[in-house]
C-alpha cells in the first residue's frame, strides 16, 4: 500500500497537469472570438469602407497637422500625384506606419490627398513699386 497511489489521486494529478493547457486554450478562444467580433462589417463590393477624408482624419492628421516642421503638412502632400503618395505609403518612408492599412485604403487616401488643392501662396503685403 505504501508506494502505490490510489487511482483517483493519479487521475487528479493528470487532470491538474492539463489545467494550464485548458486555461490557455480558453484564453485563446476568447481572444480570437473578440478579434473576430471587432472586425469591420462586410462592405458591399466596390464600395470603400471609408472615404479619403475619414481615412486622413483617423490615421494621418494627428501627425501631419501637428505643426511639426519635420513632418510634411497636408498642403505639401497635396502637391504629389496619387502614384507618388501610394508609393510612399507602400514602399517608402511611411510603409511601416501604413502597413496596417489595406491596399484599397491606401489608394483611396492617395487619391484623396492628391486631389486637394494646395493653398495659394500669401499675397505680398505693401505697395508695389514701379
C-alpha positions as CSV (number, residue, x, y, z in Angstrom):
1,X,0.0,0.0,0.0
2,X,2.8,2.4,0.7
3,X,4.4,3.4,-2.6
4,X,1.2,3.0,-4.6
5,X,-1.1,5.9,-5.0
6,X,-4.8,5.3,-5.2
7,X,-6.1,5.5,-8.8
8,X,-8.1,8.6,-8.0
9,X,-5.0,10.6,-6.8
10,X,-3.1,9.7,-10.0
11,X,-6.1,10.8,-12.1
12,X,-6.3,14.1,-10.2
13,X,-2.6,14.8,-10.9
14,X,-3.1,14.1,-14.6
15,X,-6.1,16.4,-14.7
16,X,-4.1,19.1,-12.8
17,X,-1.4,18.9,-15.4
18,X,-3.9,19.6,-18.1
19,X,-5.4,22.6,-16.4
20,X,-2.8,25.2,-17.7
21,X,-3.4,23.9,-21.2
22,X,-7.1,24.2,-21.0
23,X,-6.8,27.7,-19.5
24,X,-4.5,28.7,-22.4
25,X,-6.9,27.3,-24.9
26,X,-9.8,29.1,-23.3
27,X,-8.0,32.4,-23.3
28,X,-7.0,31.9,-27.0
29,X,-10.6,31.2,-27.9
30,X,-11.8,34.4,-26.1
31,X,-9.1,36.5,-27.8
32,X,-9.9,35.1,-31.2
33,X,-13.6,35.5,-30.9
34,X,-13.2,39.0,-29.6
35,X,-10.9,39.8,-32.5
36,X,-13.4,38.4,-35.0
37,X,-16.2,40.5,-33.4
38,X,-14.0,43.6,-33.7
39,X,-13.6,43.1,-37.5
40,X,-15.4,45.6,-39.6
41,X,-18.7,44.5,-41.0
42,X,-18.9,43.3,-44.6
43,X,-18.8,46.1,-47.2
44,X,-20.6,45.8,-50.5
45,X,-18.3,45.1,-53.4
46,X,-16.8,48.2,-54.9
47,X,-17.8,50.5,-52.0
48,X,-14.9,51.8,-49.9
49,X,-15.3,51.3,-46.2
50,X,-14.2,54.9,-45.5
51,X,-13.8,57.9,-47.7
52,X,-10.4,59.6,-48.1
53,X,-11.1,62.4,-45.7
54,X,-12.2,60.0,-43.0
55,X,-9.0,57.9,-43.5
56,X,-6.9,61.0,-43.3
57,X,-8.6,62.3,-40.1
58,X,-8.4,58.9,-38.4
59,X,-4.9,57.8,-39.5
60,X,-2.8,60.8,-40.6
61,X,-4.0,64.1,-39.2
62,X,-2.6,63.7,-35.7
63,X,0.9,63.9,-37.1
64,X,0.5,65.8,-40.4
65,X,-1.4,68.6,-38.6
66,X,0.7,68.7,-35.5
67,X,2.7,71.7,-36.6
68,X,6.0,69.9,-36.5
69,X,8.5,71.2,-39.1
70,X,9.9,67.8,-39.7
71,X,6.5,66.3,-40.9
72,X,5.0,67.4,-44.2
73,X,1.8,69.2,-44.0
74,X,-1.3,68.2,-45.9
75,X,-0.7,71.0,-48.4
76,X,2.8,69.7,-49.0
77,X,1.4,66.2,-49.6
78,X,-1.3,67.5,-51.9
79,X,1.4,68.6,-54.4
80,X,2.2,64.9,-55.1
81,X,0.5,62.6,-57.6
82,X,-1.6,59.7,-56.3
83,X,1.1,57.4,-57.6
84,X,3.8,59.1,-55.6
85,X,1.7,59.1,-52.4
86,X,0.8,55.5,-52.9
87,X,4.5,54.6,-53.4
88,X,5.4,56.4,-50.2
89,X,2.7,54.5,-48.3
90,X,3.6,51.1,-49.7
91,X,7.4,51.1,-50.1
92,X,8.6,54.5,-49.0
93,X,9.1,56.2,-45.7
94,X,5.5,55.7,-44.5
95,X,5.3,52.0,-45.3
96,X,5.8,50.9,-41.7
97,X,3.2,53.3,-40.5
98,X,0.7,52.4,-43.2
99,X,1.3,48.7,-43.0
100,X,-2.0,48.2,-41.1
101,X,-4.0,49.8,-44.0
102,X,-5.5,47.8,-46.8
103,X,-4.4,48.4,-50.4
104,X,-7.8,49.9,-51.1
105,X,-7.5,52.3,-48.1
106,X,-4.0,53.4,-49.3
107,X,-5.3,54.0,-52.8
108,X,-8.3,55.9,-51.5
109,X,-6.2,58.0,-49.3
110,X,-3.6,58.7,-52.0
111,X,-6.3,59.8,-54.5
112,X,-8.0,62.0,-51.9
113,X,-4.8,63.8,-50.8
114,X,-3.6,64.4,-54.3
115,X,-7.0,65.9,-55.3
116,X,-6.7,68.5,-52.6
117,X,-5.9,72.0,-53.9
118,X,-2.8,73.3,-52.2
119,X,-3.3,76.7,-50.7
120,X,-2.3,79.7,-52.7
121,X,0.9,81.5,-51.5
122,X,0.1,84.6,-49.5
123,X,-0.4,87.8,-51.3
124,X,2.6,90.1,-50.9
125,X,1.9,92.9,-48.5
126,X,2.7,96.5,-49.0
127,X,2.6,98.6,-52.2
128,X,4.1,97.6,-55.5
129,X,6.9,99.8,-56.8
130,X,7.0,100.5,-60.5
